[in-house]
Amino acid sequence: MTYPTPPQPQPGEPYVLTDAFGRTFISSAPPASGMVPLQTPVAPVQHCVHDQAPLPAPQRSGLSPVALVAVGAGGALVVGTVLVALLLSVAVAALALTVCAVVLRSMVNSQEPRGRYRR
């Protein structure tokens, strides 16, 4: 079974490109080898020529330098607060472990027997 070959555009005729949004563009360059247009537009494609000046560059709507410094200082305060809280929690856990160790050592080293097996 042989597959039909689609007609290749001639070098002189324009090649119509269609992007993902459905916009069509006309190219005078031949298509890449093996590339065949899937759809041709039903209506003829109009060429648009604009004699307008290019749009000015968009203005920066970012923060001012003072605002950037303020945001950076606020961020540093937040990070510092979190680090101090973590350090404090480690210190409290170490203190609790020390108290438990002292109580257990005092119970083990006491001379008087306690609990069920008294003498």
N, CA, C and O atoms as CSV, one atom per row, in Angstrom:
chain,resi,resn,atom,element,x,y,z
A,1,MET,N,N,0.845,-1.156,0.000
A,1,MET,CA,C,0.000,0.000,0.000
A,1,MET,C,C,0.898,1.229,0.000
A,1,MET,O,O,1.810,1.341,0.819
A,2,THR,N,N,0.647,2.106,-0.880
A,2,THR,CA,C,1.452,3.323,-0.965
A,2,THR,C,C,0.644,4.491,-0.426
A,2,THR,O,O,-0.572,4.559,-0.605
A,3,TYR,N,N,1.329,5.397,0.228
A,3,TYR,CA,C,0.686,6.571,0.790
A,3,TYR,C,C,0.796,7.718,-0.196
A,3,TYR,O,O,1.833,7.894,-0.835
A,4,PRO,N,N,-0.265,8.498,-0.324
A,4,PRO,CA,C,-0.174,9.631,-1.252
A,4,PRO,C,C,0.757,10.703,-0.673
A,4,PRO,O,O,0.795,10.926,0.537
A,5,THR,N,N,1.484,11.342,-1.541
A,5,THR,CA,C,2.371,12.412,-1.099
A,5,THR,C,C,1.647,13.738,-1.260
A,5,THR,O,O,1.077,14.010,-2.316
A,6,PRO,N,N,1.665,14.567,-0.218
A,6,PRO,CA,C,0.990,15.858,-0.331
A,6,PRO,C,C,1.765,16.764,-1.285
A,6,PRO,O,O,2.977,16.625,-1.449
A,7,PRO,N,N,1.058,17.675,-1.898
A,7,PRO,CA,C,1.749,18.558,-2.845
A,7,PRO,C,C,2.698,19.487,-2.103
A,7,PRO,O,O,2.343,20.063,-1.074
A,8,GLN,N,N,3.904,19.624,-2.633
A,8,GLN,CA,C,4.894,20.512,-2.047
A,8,GLN,C,C,4.723,21.900,-2.634
A,8,GLN,O,O,4.464,22.029,-3.831
A,9,PRO,N,N,4.861,22.951,-1.818
A,9,PRO,CA,C,4.742,24.296,-2.366
A,9,PRO,C,C,5.896,24.577,-3.326
A,9,PRO,O,O,7.026,24.132,-3.121
A,10,GLN,N,N,5.584,25.308,-4.349
A,10,GLN,CA,C,6.597,25.674,-5.332
A,10,GLN,C,C,7.464,26.795,-4.763
A,10,GLN,O,O,7.008,27.536,-3.892
A,11,PRO,N,N,8.692,26.936,-5.231
A,11,PRO,CA,C,9.586,27.952,-4.671
A,11,PRO,C,C,9.034,29.366,-4.773
A,11,PRO,O,O,9.365,30.201,-3.931
A,12,GLY,N,N,8.223,29.665,-5.749
A,12,GLY,CA,C,7.734,31.021,-5.917
A,12,GLY,C,C,6.483,31.328,-5.113
A,12,GLY,O,O,6.194,32.497,-4.860
A,13,GLU,N,N,5.735,30.317,-4.705
A,13,GLU,CA,C,4.481,30.597,-4.021
A,13,GLU,C,C,4.721,30.721,-2.504
A,13,GLU,O,O,5.589,30.041,-1.957
A,14,PRO,N,N,3.961,31.581,-1.838
A,14,PRO,CA,C,4.201,31.810,-0.404
A,14,PRO,C,C,3.788,30.598,0.430
A,14,PRO,O,O,2.879,29.848,0.073
A,15,TYR,N,N,4.472,30.439,1.529
A,15,TYR,CA,C,4.214,29.340,2.451
A,15,TYR,C,C,3.474,29.903,3.659
A,15,TYR,O,O,3.931,30.885,4.244
A,16,VAL,N,N,2.360,29.319,4.046
A,16,VAL,CA,C,1.540,29.833,5.136
A,16,VAL,C,C,1.865,29.043,6.399
A,16,VAL,O,O,1.793,27.815,6.422
A,17,LEU,N,N,2.219,29.769,7.434
A,17,LEU,CA,C,2.517,29.163,8.729
A,17,LEU,C,C,1.384,29.508,9.688
A,17,LEU,O,O,0.854,30.618,9.651
A,18,THR,N,N,1.010,28.563,10.545
A,18,THR,CA,C,-0.016,28.788,11.552
A,18,THR,C,C,0.565,28.414,12.902
A,18,THR,O,O,1.091,27.314,13.075
A,19,ASP,N,N,0.469,29.345,13.875
A,19,ASP,CA,C,1.019,29.040,15.201
A,19,ASP,C,C,-0.052,28.400,16.082
A,19,ASP,O,O,-1.163,28.140,15.621
A,20,ALA,N,N,0.277,28.150,17.340
A,20,ALA,CA,C,-0.624,27.449,18.257
A,20,ALA,C,C,-1.873,28.247,18.582
A,20,ALA,O,O,-2.882,27.670,18.986
A,21,PHE,N,N,-1.827,29.568,18.414
A,21,PHE,CA,C,-2.978,30.398,18.724
A,21,PHE,C,C,-3.885,30.601,17.520
A,21,PHE,O,O,-4.895,31.297,17.618
A,22,GLY,N,N,-3.540,30.005,16.390
A,22,GLY,CA,C,-4.369,30.118,15.204
A,22,GLY,C,C,-4.004,31.293,14.319
A,22,GLY,O,O,-4.661,31.516,13.302
A,23,ARG,N,N,-2.975,32.051,14.673
A,23,ARG,CA,C,-2.563,33.171,13.841
A,23,ARG,C,C,-1.810,32.617,12.630
A,23,ARG,O,O,-1.049,31.656,12.745
A,24,THR,N,N,-2.029,33.228,11.486
A,24,THR,CA,C,-1.365,32.758,10.274
A,24,THR,C,C,-0.337,33.787,9.817
A,24,THR,O,O,-0.544,34.994,9.936
A,25,PHE,N,N,0.746,33.292,9.306
A,25,PHE,CA,C,1.833,34.120,8.824
A,25,PHE,C,C,2.241,33.610,7.452
A,25,PHE,O,O,2.220,32.406,7.197
A,26,ILE,N,N,2.610,34.522,6.579
A,26,ILE,CA,C,3.051,34.129,5.242
A,26,ILE,C,C,4.570,34.243,5.194
A,26,ILE,O,O,5.145,35.257,5.589
A,27,SER,N,N,5.194,33.205,4.712
A,27,SER,CA,C,6.634,33.191,4.590
A,27,SER,C,C,6.994,32.947,3.126
A,27,SER,O,O,6.394,32.103,2.460
A,28,SER,N,N,7.966,33.688,2.642
A,28,SER,CA,C,8.405,33.453,1.266
A,28,SER,C,C,9.478,32.376,1.210
A,28,SER,O,O,9.860,31.927,0.129
A,29,ALA,N,N,9.969,31.959,2.390
A,29,ALA,CA,C,10.981,30.909,2.432
A,29,ALA,C,C,10.307,29.560,2.240
A,29,ALA,O,O,9.172,29.369,2.679
A,30,PRO,N,N,10.985,28.628,1.595
A,30,PRO,CA,C,10.387,27.291,1.433
A,30,PRO,C,C,10.364,26.587,2.783
A,30,PRO,O,O,11.189,26.884,3.647
A,31,PRO,N,N,9.438,25.663,2.975
A,31,PRO,CA,C,9.375,24.948,4.250
A,31,PRO,C,C,10.583,24.039,4.410
A,31,PRO,O,O,11.253,23.688,3.439
A,32,ALA,N,N,10.842,23.670,5.645
A,32,ALA,CA,C,11.932,22.741,5.919
A,32,ALA,C,C,11.623,21.399,5.268
A,32,ALA,O,O,10.459,21.066,5.043
A,33,SER,N,N,12.653,20.641,4.969
A,33,SER,CA,C,12.433,19.364,4.289
A,33,SER,C,C,11.607,18.447,5.184
A,33,SER,O,O,11.870,18.331,6.381
A,34,GLY,N,N,10.627,17.811,4.605
A,34,GLY,CA,C,9.765,16.892,5.332
A,34,GLY,C,C,8.635,17.579,6.069
A,34,GLY,O,O,7.786,16.902,6.648
A,35,MET,N,N,8.596,18.895,6.068
A,35,MET,CA,C,7.547,19.619,6.782
A,35,MET,C,C,6.462,20.014,5.792
A,35,MET,O,O,6.727,20.683,4.793
A,36,VAL,N,N,5.240,19.591,6.084
A,36,VAL,CA,C,4.129,19.852,5.188
A,36,VAL,C,C,3.068,20.602,5.972
A,36,VAL,O,O,2.740,20.186,7.083
A,37,PRO,N,N,2.516,21.689,5.446
A,37,PRO,CA,C,1.468,22.390,6.181
A,37,PRO,C,C,0.235,21.517,6.317
A,37,PRO,O,O,-0.198,20.884,5.353
A,38,LEU,N,N,-0.333,21.484,7.520
A,38,LEU,CA,C,-1.496,20.639,7.767
A,38,LEU,C,C,-2.776,21.310,7.289
A,38,LEU,O,O,-3.668,20.651,6.755
A,39,GLN,N,N,-2.863,22.624,7.482
A,39,GLN,CA,C,-4.066,23.327,7.083
A,39,GLN,C,C,-3.662,24.584,6.327
A,39,GLN,O,O,-2.660,25.229,6.635
A,40,THR,N,N,-4.442,24.895,5.370
A,40,THR,CA,C,-4.250,26.169,4.696
A,40,THR,C,C,-5.429,27.049,5.054
A,40,THR,O,O,-6.550,26.546,5.136
A,41,PRO,N,N,-5.232,28.326,5.269
A,41,PRO,CA,C,-6.346,29.179,5.676
A,41,PRO,C,C,-7.392,29.282,4.580
A,41,PRO,O,O,-7.078,29.280,3.390
A,42,VAL,N,N,-8.637,29.370,5.010
A,42,VAL,CA,C,-9.738,29.460,4.065
A,42,VAL,C,C,-9.768,30.840,3.423
A,42,VAL,O,O,-9.912,30.970,2.207
A,43,ALA,N,N,-9.632,31.864,4.250
A,43,ALA,CA,C,-9.635,33.232,3.735
A,43,ALA,C,C,-8.190,33.651,3.455
A,43,ALA,O,O,-7.266,33.177,4.115
A,44,PRO,N,N,-8.001,34.521,2.496
A,44,PRO,CA,C,-6.629,34.965,2.240
A,44,PRO,C,C,-6.091,35.759,3.434
A,44,PRO,O,O,-6.822,36.489,4.103
A,45,VAL,N,N,-4.827,35.594,3.669
A,45,VAL,CA,C,-4.185,36.249,4.797
A,45,VAL,C,C,-3.821,37.665,4.391
A,45,VAL,O,O,-3.225,37.885,3.337
A,46,GLN,N,N,-4.183,38.626,5.235
A,46,GLN,CA,C,-3.886,40.012,4.923
A,46,GLN,C,C,-2.541,40.391,5.526
A,46,GLN,O,O,-2.205,39.990,6.641
A,47,HIS,N,N,-1.789,41.163,4.776
A,47,HIS,CA,C,-0.521,41.667,5.282
A,47,HIS,C,C,-0.794,42.970,6.019
A,47,HIS,O,O,-1.460,43.863,5.496
A,48,CYS,N,N,-0.283,43.067,7.216
A,48,CYS,CA,C,-0.475,44.275,8.010
A,48,CYS,C,C,0.812,45.076,8.003
A,48,CYS,O,O,1.885,44.547,8.295
A,49,VAL,N,N,0.704,46.336,7.675
A,49,VAL,CA,C,1.855,47.222,7.703
A,49,VAL,C,C,1.499,48.369,8.627
A,49,VAL,O,O,0.492,49.047,8.426
A,50,HIS,N,N,2.314,48.583,9.626
A,50,HIS,CA,C,2.059,49.645,10.595
A,50,HIS,C,C,3.117,50.721,10.431
A,50,HIS,O,O,4.310,50.429,10.360
A,51,ASP,N,N,2.672,51.960,10.372
A,51,ASP,CA,C,3.591,53.083,10.307
A,51,ASP,C,C,3.661,53.790,11.651
A,51,ASP,O,O,3.944,54.986,11.717
A,52,GLN,N,N,3.406,53.052,12.716
A,52,GLN,CA,C,3.413,53.662,14.038
A,52,GLN,C,C,4.794,53.535,14.656
A,52,GLN,O,O,5.564,52.631,14.330
A,53,ALA,N,N,5.084,54.457,15.551
A,53,ALA,CA,C,6.344,54.392,16.284
A,53,ALA,C,C,6.270,53.237,17.270
A,53,ALA,O,O,5.181,52.888,17.725
A,54,PRO,N,N,7.395,52.643,17.606
A,54,PRO,CA,C,7.364,51.545,18.584
A,54,PRO,C,C,6.924,52.069,19.953
A,54,PRO,O,O,7.131,53.234,20.292
A,55,LEU,N,N,6.326,51.194,20.706
A,55,LEU,CA,C,5.849,51.567,22.030
A,55,LEU,C,C,7.028,51.895,22.935
A,55,LEU,O,O,8.088,51.280,22.819
A,56,PRO,N,N,6.856,52.854,23.830
A,56,PRO,CA,C,7.945,53.149,24.761
A,56,PRO,C,C,8.147,51.984,25.726
A,56,PRO,O,O,7.239,51.192,25.974
A,57,ALA,N,N,9.349,51.905,26.254
A,57,ALA,CA,C,9.654,50.831,27.195
A,57,ALA,C,C,8.762,50.978,28.421
A,57,ALA,O,O,8.542,52.094,28.891
A,58,PRO,N,N,8.252,49.887,28.938
A,58,PRO,CA,C,7.379,49.977,30.109
A,58,PRO,C,C,8.159,50.514,31.306
A,58,PRO,O,O,9.334,50.201,31.496
A,59,GLN,N,N,7.475,51.329,32.105
A,59,GLN,CA,C,8.125,51.898,33.275
A,59,GLN,C,C,8.232,50.847,34.362
A,59,GLN,O,O,7.367,49.986,34.518
A,60,ARG,N,N,9.308,50.944,35.098
A,60,ARG,CA,C,9.518,50.009,36.196
A,60,ARG,C,C,8.541,50.309,37.306
A,60,ARG,O,O,8.495,51.434,37.805
A,61,SER,N,N,7.779,49.349,37.690
A,61,SER,CA,C,6.812,49.545,38.768
A,61,SER,C,C,7.309,48.869,40.033
A,61,SER,O,O,6.520,48.511,40.907
A,62,GLY,N,N,8.625,48.696,40.126
A,62,GLY,CA,C,9.187,48.027,41.292
A,62,GLY,C,C,9.237,48.953,42.494
A,62,GLY,O,O,8.715,50.067,42.465
A,63,LEU,N,N,9.871,48.471,43.549
A,63,LEU,CA,C,9.968,49.223,44.783
A,63,LEU,C,C,11.116,50.216,44.705
A,63,LEU,O,O,12.086,50.005,43.976
A,64,SER,N,N,10.998,51.290,45.457
A,64,SER,CA,C,12.063,52.272,45.529
A,64,SER,C,C,13.211,51.690,46.365
A,64,SER,O,O,13.007,50.707,47.077
A,65,PRO,N,N,14.401,52.274,46.293
A,65,PRO,CA,C,15.523,51.752,47.089
A,65,PRO,C,C,15.241,51.769,48.592
A,65,PRO,O,O,15.662,50.859,49.306
A,66,VAL,N,N,14.538,52.787,49.080
A,66,VAL,CA,C,14.224,52.836,50.508
A,66,VAL,C,C,13.288,51.697,50.885
A,66,VAL,O,O,13.444,51.077,51.937
A,67,ALA,N,N,12.317,51.425,50.022
A,67,ALA,CA,C,11.388,50.326,50.295
A,67,ALA,C,C,12.105,48.980,50.252
A,67,ALA,O,O,11.797,48.085,51.038
A,68,LEU,N,N,13.062,48.838,49.336
A,68,LEU,CA,C,13.824,47.587,49.278
A,68,LEU,C,C,14.636,47.378,50.551
A,68,LEU,O,O,14.717,46.260,51.060
A,69,VAL,N,N,15.237,48.445,51.066
A,69,VAL,CA,C,16.001,48.339,52.313
A,69,VAL,C,C,15.066,47.976,53.462
A,69,VAL,O,O,15.418,47.161,54.315
A,70,ALA,N,N,13.884,48.574,53.489
A,70,ALA,CA,C,12.924,48.284,54.554
A,70,ALA,C,C,12.464,46.825,54.492
A,70,ALA,O,O,12.350,46.157,55.520
A,71,VAL,N,N,12.205,46.346,53.293
A,71,VAL,CA,C,11.785,44.943,53.146
A,71,VAL,C,C,12.914,44.005,53.560
A,71,VAL,O,O,12.676,42.992,54.218
A,72,GLY,N,N,14.140,44.343,53.173
A,72,GLY,CA,C,15.288,43.517,53.565
A,72,GLY,C,C,15.483,43.507,55.069
A,72,GLY,O,O,15.762,42.457,55.647
A,73,ALA,N,N,15.338,44.672,55.721
A,73,ALA,CA,C,15.486,44.737,57.176
A,73,ALA,C,C,14.378,43.941,57.860
A,73,ALA,O,O,14.633,43.230,58.833
A,74,GLY,N,N,13.154,44.057,57.357
A,74,GLY,CA,C,12.058,43.283,57.933
A,74,GLY,C,C,12.284,41.786,57.787
A,74,GLY,O,O,12.014,41.014,58.707
A,75,GLY,N,N,12.781,41.382,56.620
A,75,GLY,CA,C,13.087,39.964,56.417
A,75,GLY,C,C,14.176,39.477,57.350
A,75,GLY,O,O,14.104,38.364,57.870
A,76,ALA,N,N,15.207,40.326,57.568
A,76,ALA,CA,C,16.282,39.946,58.482
A,76,ALA,C,C,15.765,39.812,59.908
A,76,ALA,O,O,16.194,38.921,60.642
A,77,LEU,N,N,14.843,40.692,60.307
A,77,LEU,CA,C,14.260,40.580,61.649
A,77,LEU,C,C,13.457,39.300,61.805
A,77,LEU,O,O,13.521,38.644,62.845
A,78,VAL,N,N,12.713,38.950,60.790
A,78,VAL,CA,C,11.916,37.721,60.863
A,78,VAL,C,C,12.816,36.502,60.955
A,78,VAL,O,O,12.584,35.611,61.773
A,79,VAL,N,N,13.856,36.461,60.106
A,79,VAL,CA,C,14.774,35.318,60.131
A,79,VAL,C,C,15.498,35.254,61.472
A,79,VAL,O,O,15.680,34.173,62.031
A,80,GLY,N,N,15.912,36.412,61.989
A,80,GLY,CA,C,16.575,36.439,63.294
A,80,GLY,C,C,15.669,35.946,64.400
A,80,GLY,O,O,16.111,35.203,65.277
A,81,THR,N,N,14.418,36.344,64.375
A,81,THR,CA,C,13.460,35.902,65.397
A,81,THR,C,C,13.266,34.388,65.345
A,81,THR,O,O,13.203,33.729,66.382
A,82,VAL,N,N,13.173,33.852,64.153
A,82,VAL,CA,C,12.999,32.396,64.013
A,82,VAL,C,C,14.231,31.660,64.535
A,82,VAL,O,O,14.105,30.645,65.220
A,83,LEU,N,N,15.410,32.164,64.216
A,83,LEU,CA,C,16.631,31.496,64.688
A,83,LEU,C,C,16.757,31.566,66.207
A,83,LEU,O,O,17.156,30.585,66.835
A,84,VAL,N,N,16.427,32.699,66.804
A,84,VAL,CA,C,16.480,32.812,68.263
A,84,VAL,C,C,15.463,31.871,68.903
A,84,VAL,O,O,15.752,31.263,69.933
A,85,ALA,N,N,14.280,31.743,68.312
A,85,ALA,CA,C,13.269,30.833,68.857
A,85,ALA,C,C,13.745,29.384,68.789
A,85,ALA,O,O,13.528,28.609,69.720
A,86,LEU,N,N,14.388,29.029,67.693
A,86,LEU,CA,C,14.913,27.659,67.582
A,86,LEU,C,C,16.007,27.407,68.621
A,86,LEU,O,O,16.032,26.348,69.247
A,87,LEU,N,N,16.904,28.368,68.807
A,87,LEU,CA,C,17.976,28.224,69.790
A,87,LEU,C,C,17.402,28.124,71.201
A,87,LEU,O,O,17.877,27.336,72.018
A,88,LEU,N,N,16.382,28.924,71.477
A,88,LEU,CA,C,15.744,28.877,72.790
A,88,LEU,C,C,15.063,27.529,73.023
A,88,LEU,O,O,15.115,26.995,74.131
A,89,SER,N,N,14.429,26.976,71.996
A,89,SER,CA,C,13.779,25.671,72.169
A,89,SER,C,C,14.806,24.569,72.419
A,89,SER,O,O,14.549,23.644,73.190
A,90,VAL,N,N,15.958,24.662,71.776
A,90,VAL,CA,C,17.016,23.679,72.032
A,90,VAL,C,C,17.524,23.818,73.460
A,90,VAL,O,O,17.785,22.817,74.127
A,91,ALA,N,N,17.667,25.056,73.932
A,91,ALA,CA,C,18.141,25.269,75.303
A,91,ALA,C,C,17.136,24.732,76.324
A,91,ALA,O,O,17.540,24.125,77.315
A,92,VAL,N,N,15.844,24.942,76.104
A,92,VAL,CA,C,14.822,24.442,77.022
A,92,VAL,C,C,14.811,22.913,77.027
A,92,VAL,O,O,14.661,22.300,78.084
A,93,ALA,N,N,14.966,22.295,75.858
A,93,ALA,CA,C,14.999,20.825,75.791
A,93,ALA,C,C,16.235,20.287,76.518
A,93,ALA,O,O,16.153,19.266,77.201
A,94,ALA,N,N,17.374,20.962,76.378
A,94,ALA,CA,C,18.588,20.526,77.070
A,94,ALA,C,C,18.424,20.666,78.579
A,94,ALA,O,O,18.864,19.796,79.331
A,95,LEU,N,N,17.795,21.749,79.030
A,95,LEU,CA,C,17.562,21.949,80.458
A,95,LEU,C,C,16.633,20.872,81.011
A,95,LEU,O,O,16.872,20.352,82.101
A,96,ALA,N,N,15.584,20.535,80.278
A,96,ALA,CA,C,14.651,19.498,80.725
A,96,ALA,C,C,15.348,18.143,80.804
A,96,ALA,O,O,15.099,17.373,81.732
A,97,LEU,N,N,16.207,17.848,79.853
A,97,LEU,CA,C,16.944,16.589,79.872
A,97,LEU,C,C,17.917,16.551,81.043
A,97,LEU,O,O,18.109,15.499,81.653
A,98,THR,N,N,18.526,17.671,81.361
A,98,THR,CA,C,19.447,17.738,82.499
A,98,THR,C,C,18.713,17.508,83.812
A,98,THR,O,O,19.197,16.784,84.682
A,99,VAL,N,N,17.550,18.121,83.953
A,99,VAL,CA,C,16.764,17.934,85.176
A,99,VAL,C,C,16.364,16.475,85.319
A,99,VAL,O,O,16.444,15.920,86.414
A,100,CYS,N,N,15.938,15.847,84.237
A,100,CYS,CA,C,15.570,14.421,84.296
A,100,CYS,C,C,16.767,13.560,84.694
A,100,CYS,O,O,16.626,12.631,85.490
A,101,ALA,N,N,17.937,13.864,84.147
A,101,ALA,CA,C,19.130,13.086,84.476
A,101,ALA,C,C,19.505,13.246,85.948
A,101,ALA,O,O,19.894,12.270,86.589
A,102,VAL,N,N,19.395,14.464,86.498
A,102,VAL,CA,C,19.723,14.693,87.908
A,102,VAL,C,C,18.742,13.962,88.810
A,102,VAL,O,O,19.156,13.361,89.802
A,103,VAL,N,N,17.479,13.997,88.499
A,103,VAL,CA,C,16.474,13.313,89.319
A,103,VAL,C,C,16.701,11.803,89.277
A,103,VAL,O,O,16.654,11.144,90.315
A,104,LEU,N,N,16.945,11.254,88.101
A,104,LEU,CA,C,17.190,9.807,88.006
A,104,LEU,C,C,18.456,9.408,88.756
A,104,LEU,O,O,18.474,8.359,89.399
A,105,ARG,N,N,19.510,10.211,88.692
A,105,ARG,CA,C,20.754,9.886,89.386
A,105,ARG,C,C,20.542,9.930,90.899
A,105,ARG,O,O,21.066,9.096,91.638
A,106,SER,N,N,19.767,10.915,91.340
A,106,SER,CA,C,19.518,10.994,92.782
A,106,SER,C,C,18.675,9.812,93.258
A,106,SER,O,O,18.859,9.339,94.380
A,107,MET,N,N,17.768,9.337,92.434
A,107,MET,CA,C,16.957,8.182,92.827
A,107,MET,C,C,17.793,6.910,92.865
A,107,MET,O,O,17.614,6.072,93.748
A,108,VAL,N,N,18.701,6.768,91.913
A,108,VAL,CA,C,19.518,5.560,91.858
A,108,VAL,C,C,20.529,5.543,93.009
A,108,VAL,O,O,20.793,4.482,93.574
A,109,ASN,N,N,21.090,6.681,93.360
A,109,ASN,CA,C,22.143,6.741,94.376
A,109,ASN,C,C,21.617,6.921,95.796
A,109,ASN,O,O,22.418,7.024,96.724
A,110,SER,N,N,20.326,6.961,95.996
A,110,SER,CA,C,19.808,7.162,97.361
A,110,SER,C,C,20.060,5.908,98.192
A,110,SER,O,O,20.029,4.791,97.675
A,111,GLN,N,N,20.309,6.105,99.477
A,111,GLN,CA,C,20.636,4.997,100.372
A,111,GLN,C,C,19.392,4.258,100.861
A,111,GLN,O,O,19.446,3.052,101.102
A,112,GLU,N,N,18.299,4.951,101.006
A,112,GLU,CA,C,17.104,4.291,101.513
A,112,GLU,C,C,16.349,3.631,100.362
A,112,GLU,O,O,16.161,4.262,99.322
A,113,PRO,N,N,15.920,2.408,100.511
A,113,PRO,CA,C,15.173,1.731,99.462
A,113,PRO,C,C,13.772,2.326,99.328
A,113,PRO,O,O,13.170,2.774,100.305
A,114,ARG,N,N,13.291,2.318,98.139
A,114,ARG,CA,C,11.965,2.866,97.863
A,114,ARG,C,C,11.126,1.810,97.151
A,114,ARG,O,O,11.644,0.837,96.603
A,115,GLY,N,N,9.868,2.026,97.177
A,115,GLY,CA,C,8.967,1.213,96.385
A,115,GLY,C,C,8.642,-0.120,97.007
A,115,GLY,O,O,8.565,-0.215,98.232
A,116,ARG,N,N,8.454,-1.128,96.232
A,116,ARG,CA,C,7.918,-2.410,96.628
A,116,ARG,C,C,8.891,-3.267,97.421
A,116,ARG,O,O,8.499,-3.983,98.343
A,117,TYR,N,N,10.133,-3.189,97.061
A,117,TYR,CA,C,11.102,-4.120,97.664
A,117,TYR,C,C,11.901,-3.446,98.767
A,117,TYR,O,O,13.127,-3.380,98.674
A,118,ARG,N,N,11.256,-2.950,99.791
A,118,ARG,CA,C,11.946,-2.341,100.930
A,118,ARG,C,C,12.481,-3.451,101.812
A,118,ARG,O,O,11.965,-4.568,101.812
A,119,ARG,N,N,13.527,-3.126,102.565
A,119,ARG,CA,C,14.093,-4.120,103.487
A,119,ARG,C,C,13.411,-4.144,104.787
A,119,ARG,O,O,13.777,-4.928,105.663
